[in-house]
Amino acid sequence: MVPQRPRVATGVMFFLSGVVIGTWAANVPFVRDRLDISTTTIGFCLLAMAAGSLVAMPLAGRELAHRPSADLTRLGALAVPLAGALPLLAPSVPTLALALFVLGAAIGLLDVSMNAHGVAVEHAARTPVMSSLHGGWSLGGLVGAGGVALAHALGVDPRVEAIVAVALLLALGVAAGPHLGSMSAAQERDGAHATFARPSRGALLVGTLVFMLFMAEGAMTDWSALYLDHDLETGATVAAIGFGAFSGGMALSRFCGDRLNRVVGPGPLLRAGSLTAALSIVVMLLVGEAWVALPALLLVGLGVGNGVPLLFSAAGRVRDMAPGPAIAAVSTLGYFGLLAGPPLLGFVADATSMPAALSITALLTGTVALFAVRAER
């Protein structure tokens, strides 16, 4: 059994990343109103964030073939909080795009390295732990969104709140870094010193399913606050609470996910969760009322919560690729959905409506439910 300290420290890194994403997601309406820009412009800026991640992820996978995953995780834990405040401080659209590119690159580095380290911790534990690690990310998203909601309620400038969050997260990352442990994804497979590797068939299958789930998750992350605030006219505080409900559902699902995985198996768990998310999105959009949207977002979080951890764990066990490059390949495909999907849905929303754009996520999660058994095999 792996000592608890590396497992907890790795969970802290997931939590740290989640806080930064939650803070950004809940502040999208603030940034849009402050710069007086359209949803399409925000979408183009989010493409810069996607580009940053897609540049950093393969590079991180290459480094993981040679360097301990703990070292890269510690580096990412410093870069992400520092980059997290930049979009809120940007004075113009070009600087916003640049800030989001930097943030995307930092997130790409941390996400690949901490997932690779999580796989190493799971291998050492000889029991599922990835769902609970990702639960730390969701809990972080809840804390980040909660901090924004509290700042709105108290009349605190979101930029001030973000700077305070950066200082706290840096201290947390520095404190947790030394306890990550000596296990490393780079040591998990003999002869695993590839650099830039073409995805194997197994990695491509897993990555495609992660793409679908991450696209749905990204839509809820980046557009749920705007859907509540502008389409349902709930106001900024309730909009932040809505994202918090989604993140809270994901956190609860993931903290229970390791036990559920042991009991029912990954395939049934993936299928049931994806189907729950799809049906919840459909109900939320058909009713179009805040009192339905908030619990629906909670159920969407519960539904999609365990899908990505299950698939990342599978990526670390792909037979024909080393864990680091395999996770980097899956991350690149998956995070393309998380980061490039929301801008594309933003364009659809401008051309049609936000509910029409969000309906695509119901189709994606429903498709994952159909392919869950194949994914398990």
C-alpha positions as CSV (number, residue, x, y, z in Angstrom):
1,M,0.0,0.0,0.0
2,V,1.4,3.4,-1.0
3,P,1.9,5.8,1.9
4,Q,-0.9,8.3,2.2
5,R,1.3,11.3,2.0
6,P,2.1,11.1,-1.8
7,R,-1.6,10.4,-2.5
8,V,-2.7,13.4,-0.5
9,A,0.0,15.6,-2.0
10,T,-1.0,14.6,-5.5
11,G,-4.6,15.3,-4.7
12,V,-3.6,18.8,-3.6
13,M,-2.1,19.4,-7.0
14,F,-5.4,18.5,-8.6
15,F,-7.2,20.7,-6.2
16,L,-4.9,23.6,-7.0
17,S,-5.5,23.3,-10.7
18,G,-9.3,23.1,-10.1
19,V,-9.3,26.3,-8.0
20,V,-7.6,28.3,-10.9
21,I,-10.1,26.9,-13.5
22,G,-13.1,27.5,-11.2
23,T,-11.9,31.1,-10.6
24,W,-11.5,31.8,-14.3
25,A,-14.8,30.1,-15.3
26,A,-16.9,32.0,-12.8
27,N,-15.3,35.3,-13.9
28,V,-16.0,34.9,-17.6
29,P,-19.1,37.2,-17.4
30,F,-16.9,39.8,-15.5
31,V,-14.2,39.7,-18.2
32,R,-16.7,39.9,-21.0
33,D,-18.5,42.9,-19.4
34,R,-15.3,44.7,-18.4
35,L,-13.8,44.5,-21.9
36,D,-17.3,44.9,-23.5
37,I,-16.8,42.1,-26.0
38,S,-19.1,39.5,-27.5
39,T,-19.4,35.8,-26.9
40,T,-17.6,35.2,-30.2
41,T,-14.7,37.3,-29.1
42,I,-14.4,35.4,-25.9
43,G,-14.5,32.2,-28.0
44,F,-11.6,33.3,-30.0
45,C,-9.6,34.1,-26.9
46,L,-10.4,30.7,-25.5
47,L,-8.9,29.2,-28.6
48,A,-5.7,30.8,-27.5
49,M,-6.0,29.0,-24.2
50,A,-6.5,25.8,-26.1
51,A,-3.5,26.5,-28.3
52,G,-1.3,27.0,-25.2
53,S,-2.4,23.6,-23.7
54,L,-2.0,21.8,-27.0
55,V,1.6,23.1,-27.3
56,A,2.6,22.3,-23.7
57,M,1.0,18.8,-23.4
58,P,3.2,16.9,-26.0
59,L,6.3,18.6,-24.6
60,A,5.3,17.5,-21.1
61,G,4.8,14.0,-22.3
62,R,8.2,14.0,-23.9
63,E,9.8,15.2,-20.7
64,L,8.0,12.6,-18.7
65,A,9.9,9.9,-20.6
66,H,13.1,11.2,-19.0
67,R,12.3,13.1,-15.8
68,P,10.4,12.2,-12.7
69,S,6.7,13.1,-12.9
70,A,7.0,14.7,-9.4
71,D,9.5,17.2,-10.7
72,L,7.2,18.4,-13.5
73,T,4.2,18.4,-11.2
74,R,6.0,20.7,-8.8
75,L,6.9,23.0,-11.7
76,G,3.3,23.1,-12.9
77,A,2.0,23.9,-9.4
78,L,4.0,27.1,-9.5
79,A,3.2,28.1,-13.0
80,V,-0.6,27.6,-12.9
81,P,-1.5,30.0,-10.0
82,L,0.8,32.7,-11.4
83,A,-0.8,32.4,-14.8
84,G,-4.3,32.2,-13.3
85,A,-4.7,35.9,-12.5
86,L,-3.4,37.1,-15.9
87,P,-6.8,37.0,-17.8
88,L,-8.6,39.0,-15.2
89,L,-5.9,41.7,-15.3
90,A,-5.7,41.9,-19.1
91,P,-6.6,45.5,-20.4
92,S,-7.5,44.5,-23.9
93,V,-8.6,41.7,-26.2
94,P,-5.0,40.9,-27.5
95,T,-3.6,40.8,-24.0
96,L,-6.5,38.6,-22.9
97,A,-5.7,36.2,-25.7
98,L,-2.0,36.2,-24.7
99,A,-2.9,35.7,-21.0
100,L,-5.1,32.8,-21.8
101,F,-2.4,31.2,-24.0
102,V,0.0,31.4,-21.1
103,L,-2.6,30.0,-18.7
104,G,-3.4,27.2,-21.2
105,A,0.3,26.2,-21.4
106,A,0.6,26.1,-17.6
107,I,-2.5,24.0,-17.2
108,G,-1.3,21.7,-20.0
109,L,2.0,21.1,-18.1
110,L,0.4,20.5,-14.8
111,D,-2.4,18.3,-16.0
112,V,-0.2,15.9,-17.9
113,S,2.4,15.7,-15.2
114,M,-0.1,15.3,-12.3
115,N,-2.2,12.7,-14.1
116,A,1.0,10.7,-14.9
117,H,2.1,11.0,-11.3
118,G,-1.4,9.9,-10.3
119,V,-1.1,6.8,-12.4
120,A,2.2,6.0,-10.7
121,V,0.6,6.5,-7.3
122,E,-2.3,4.3,-8.3
123,H,0.1,1.6,-9.5
124,A,2.0,1.7,-6.1
125,A,-1.3,1.6,-4.2
126,R,-2.6,-1.4,-6.2
127,T,-6.1,0.0,-5.9
128,P,-8.1,2.6,-7.8
129,V,-7.3,6.2,-6.6
130,M,-7.7,8.3,-9.8
131,S,-11.3,9.2,-9.2
132,S,-10.5,10.6,-5.7
133,L,-7.5,12.5,-7.2
134,H,-9.8,14.1,-9.8
135,G,-12.2,14.7,-7.0
136,G,-9.6,17.1,-5.6
137,W,-9.8,19.0,-9.0
138,S,-13.6,19.2,-8.8
139,L,-13.4,20.3,-5.2
140,G,-11.0,23.0,-6.3
141,G,-13.4,24.2,-8.9
142,L,-16.1,24.4,-6.3
143,V,-13.8,26.5,-4.0
144,G,-12.7,28.7,-6.9
145,A,-16.3,29.4,-7.9
146,G,-17.3,29.9,-4.3
147,G,-14.6,32.4,-3.8
148,V,-15.9,34.4,-6.8
149,A,-19.5,34.2,-5.6
150,L,-18.4,35.4,-2.1
151,A,-16.4,38.3,-3.7
152,H,-19.4,39.4,-5.7
153,A,-21.6,39.3,-2.7
154,L,-19.2,41.3,-0.6
155,G,-18.5,43.8,-3.4
156,V,-14.8,42.8,-3.7
157,D,-13.2,43.5,-7.1
158,P,-12.7,40.0,-8.8
159,R,-9.1,41.0,-9.6
160,V,-8.3,41.5,-5.9
161,E,-9.9,38.2,-5.1
162,A,-7.8,36.5,-7.8
163,I,-4.5,37.9,-6.5
164,V,-5.3,36.7,-3.0
165,A,-6.1,33.3,-4.4
166,V,-2.7,33.2,-6.3
167,A,-0.8,33.9,-3.1
168,L,-2.7,31.1,-1.1
169,L,-2.3,28.6,-3.9
170,L,1.4,29.2,-4.3
171,A,1.9,28.6,-0.6
172,L,-0.2,25.4,-0.9
173,G,1.8,24.1,-3.9
174,V,5.2,24.8,-2.2
175,A,4.0,23.0,1.0
176,A,2.7,19.9,-0.8
177,G,5.5,19.5,-3.4
178,P,8.1,17.8,-1.2
179,H,5.5,15.1,-0.3
180,L,4.7,13.8,-3.8
181,G,6.9,10.7,-3.2
182,S,9.6,9.0,-5.2
183,M,7.3,6.9,-7.5
184,S,7.3,8.2,-11.1
185,A,5.4,7.5,-14.4
186,A,8.9,7.5,-16.1
187,Q,9.7,4.4,-14.2
188,E,6.5,2.5,-14.8
189,R,7.5,0.7,-18.1
190,D,10.9,-0.6,-19.2
191,G,12.1,0.8,-22.5
192,A,9.6,3.6,-22.2
193,H,11.9,6.4,-23.4
194,A,10.0,7.6,-26.5
195,T,9.9,11.3,-27.2
196,F,7.1,12.4,-29.5
197,A,5.0,9.3,-30.0
198,R,2.2,8.7,-32.5
199,P,-0.9,7.6,-30.5
200,S,-1.5,3.8,-30.5
201,R,-4.9,2.4,-31.3
202,G,-5.7,2.0,-27.7
203,A,-4.7,5.5,-26.8
204,L,-6.6,6.9,-29.7
205,L,-9.8,5.1,-28.6
206,V,-9.4,6.3,-25.0
207,G,-8.5,9.8,-26.1
208,T,-11.6,10.1,-28.4
209,L,-13.9,9.3,-25.4
210,V,-12.1,11.7,-23.2
211,F,-12.5,14.3,-25.9
212,M,-16.3,13.9,-25.8
213,L,-16.5,14.0,-22.0
214,F,-14.1,17.0,-21.8
215,M,-16.0,18.9,-24.4
216,A,-19.2,18.5,-22.3
217,E,-17.3,19.4,-19.2
218,G,-15.7,22.4,-20.8
219,A,-19.1,23.6,-22.0
220,M,-20.4,23.5,-18.5
221,T,-17.2,25.1,-17.2
222,D,-17.1,28.1,-19.6
223,W,-20.7,28.6,-20.6
224,S,-23.0,27.5,-17.7
225,A,-22.4,30.8,-15.8
226,L,-23.3,32.8,-19.0
227,Y,-26.3,30.6,-19.6
228,L,-27.6,31.3,-16.1
229,D,-26.7,35.0,-16.1
230,H,-27.7,36.1,-19.6
231,D,-30.3,33.5,-20.8
232,L,-32.1,32.8,-17.5
233,E,-31.3,36.3,-16.1
234,T,-30.3,35.0,-12.7
235,G,-27.5,37.5,-11.9
236,A,-23.8,37.0,-11.3
237,T,-24.0,35.5,-7.9
238,V,-26.5,32.7,-8.9
239,A,-24.5,32.1,-12.0
240,A,-21.4,31.4,-9.9
241,I,-23.4,29.2,-7.7
242,G,-24.5,27.2,-10.7
243,F,-21.0,26.4,-11.7
244,G,-20.3,25.6,-8.1
245,A,-23.2,23.1,-8.2
246,F,-21.7,21.4,-11.3
247,S,-18.2,21.3,-9.6
248,G,-19.7,20.0,-6.4
249,G,-21.5,17.2,-8.2
250,M,-18.2,16.2,-9.9
251,A,-16.4,16.3,-6.6
252,L,-19.0,14.1,-4.8
253,S,-19.0,11.7,-7.7
254,R,-15.3,11.4,-7.8
255,F,-14.8,11.0,-4.1
256,C,-17.2,8.0,-4.2
257,G,-15.9,6.8,-7.6
258,D,-13.0,4.6,-6.4
259,R,-15.3,2.5,-4.3
260,L,-18.0,2.3,-7.0
261,N,-15.3,1.3,-9.5
262,R,-14.3,-1.6,-7.3
263,V,-18.0,-2.7,-6.8
264,V,-19.6,-2.2,-10.2
265,G,-16.6,-2.0,-12.6
266,P,-15.5,0.8,-14.9
267,G,-17.8,0.1,-17.9
268,P,-21.1,0.2,-16.0
269,L,-20.0,3.2,-14.0
270,L,-19.0,5.1,-17.2
271,R,-22.3,4.2,-18.9
272,A,-24.6,5.1,-16.1
273,G,-22.8,8.4,-15.4
274,S,-22.8,9.5,-19.0
275,L,-26.4,8.7,-19.5
276,T,-27.3,10.6,-16.3
277,A,-25.5,13.7,-17.6
278,A,-27.1,13.5,-21.0
279,L,-30.6,13.3,-19.6
280,S,-30.0,16.1,-17.1
281,I,-28.8,18.5,-19.8
282,V,-31.9,17.8,-21.9
283,V,-34.2,18.5,-18.9
284,M,-32.3,21.7,-18.0
285,L,-32.6,23.1,-21.5
286,L,-36.2,22.0,-22.1
287,V,-37.5,23.6,-18.9
288,G,-35.3,26.7,-19.0
289,E,-35.8,27.8,-15.4
290,A,-33.2,28.5,-12.8
291,W,-34.8,26.3,-10.2
292,V,-34.4,23.3,-12.5
293,A,-31.0,24.4,-13.9
294,L,-29.2,24.4,-10.6
295,P,-30.0,20.8,-9.6
296,A,-29.6,19.7,-13.2
297,L,-26.0,21.1,-13.2
298,L,-25.4,19.2,-10.0
299,L,-26.6,16.0,-11.7
300,V,-24.4,16.7,-14.8
301,G,-21.4,17.0,-12.5
302,L,-22.4,13.7,-10.8
303,G,-22.8,12.0,-14.2
304,V,-19.6,13.1,-15.9
305,G,-17.4,13.1,-12.8
306,N,-15.9,9.6,-13.0
307,G,-15.6,9.2,-16.7
308,V,-12.4,11.1,-17.2
309,P,-10.6,9.5,-14.2
310,L,-11.6,6.1,-15.4
311,L,-10.2,6.8,-18.9
312,F,-7.0,8.4,-17.7
313,S,-6.4,5.4,-15.6
314,A,-6.9,3.2,-18.7
315,A,-4.4,5.4,-20.6
316,G,-1.8,4.6,-18.0
317,R,-2.2,0.9,-18.8
318,V,-2.1,1.0,-22.6
319,R,0.2,-1.9,-23.5
320,D,1.9,-0.4,-26.6
321,M,2.8,3.0,-25.3
322,A,4.8,4.3,-22.3
323,P,2.5,5.8,-19.6
324,G,3.9,9.4,-19.9
325,P,3.5,9.7,-23.7
326,A,0.2,7.8,-23.7
327,I,-1.3,10.1,-21.1
328,A,0.1,13.1,-23.0
329,A,-1.6,11.8,-26.2
330,V,-4.9,11.2,-24.4
331,S,-4.6,14.6,-22.6
332,T,-4.0,16.3,-25.9
333,L,-7.1,14.8,-27.5
334,G,-9.1,15.2,-24.4
335,Y,-8.1,18.8,-23.6
336,F,-8.7,19.7,-27.2
337,G,-12.3,19.0,-26.4
338,L,-12.1,20.8,-23.0
339,L,-10.5,23.9,-24.4
340,A,-11.4,24.1,-28.1
341,G,-14.9,22.8,-27.7
342,P,-16.3,25.7,-25.7
343,P,-15.1,28.3,-28.3
344,L,-16.7,26.3,-31.0
345,L,-19.9,26.1,-29.0
346,G,-19.6,29.8,-28.4
347,F,-19.7,30.3,-32.2
348,V,-22.8,28.1,-32.4
349,A,-24.4,30.1,-29.6
350,D,-23.8,33.4,-31.4
351,A,-25.3,31.9,-34.6
352,T,-28.2,30.2,-32.9
353,S,-28.6,30.4,-29.1
354,M,-26.8,29.2,-26.0
355,P,-29.4,26.4,-25.3
356,A,-28.9,25.1,-28.8
357,A,-25.1,25.1,-28.4
358,L,-25.4,23.3,-25.0
359,S,-27.7,20.6,-26.5
360,I,-24.6,19.3,-28.3
361,T,-23.2,18.3,-25.0
362,A,-26.2,16.0,-24.4
363,L,-25.4,14.3,-27.7
364,L,-21.7,13.8,-26.7
365,T,-22.4,12.4,-23.3
366,G,-25.1,10.1,-24.7
367,T,-22.6,8.8,-27.3
368,V,-20.1,8.0,-24.5
369,A,-22.8,6.0,-22.8
370,L,-23.3,4.0,-25.9
371,F,-19.5,3.2,-26.2
372,A,-18.9,2.5,-22.5
373,V,-18.8,-1.2,-22.8
374,R,-16.3,-1.1,-25.7
375,A,-14.2,1.4,-23.6
376,E,-14.0,-1.1,-20.8
377,R,-12.8,-3.9,-23.1
